[in-house]
């Protein structure tokens, strides 16, 4: 394994709520490495709200990861356009703007 491959496989992607009370961290394979829930979440959010917000934080973290993979693929000469599996950075930003409002 090269140094670049080692660094890439060690990368994680962290997304948080705007106030930082909810955090999701995923690795390059899309596996959840950490979820952090602050006490005020349990005191004020319903289970449905928590589930929806975890879903959106996970989704945007995974989109960021796959966008980075697309950039690496293209840097190696593939010239692959963004798609549903490998979004552009603009698509990641649009998703975040639309759904991460909590």
Buried (B, 14 or more C-beta within 10 A) or exposed (E): EEEEEEEBEEEEBBBBBEEEBBBBBBBBEEEEEEEEBEEEBEEEBEEEEBEBBBEBBBBBBBBBBBBBBBEEEBEEEEEEEBEEEBBBBEBBBEBBEEBBEB
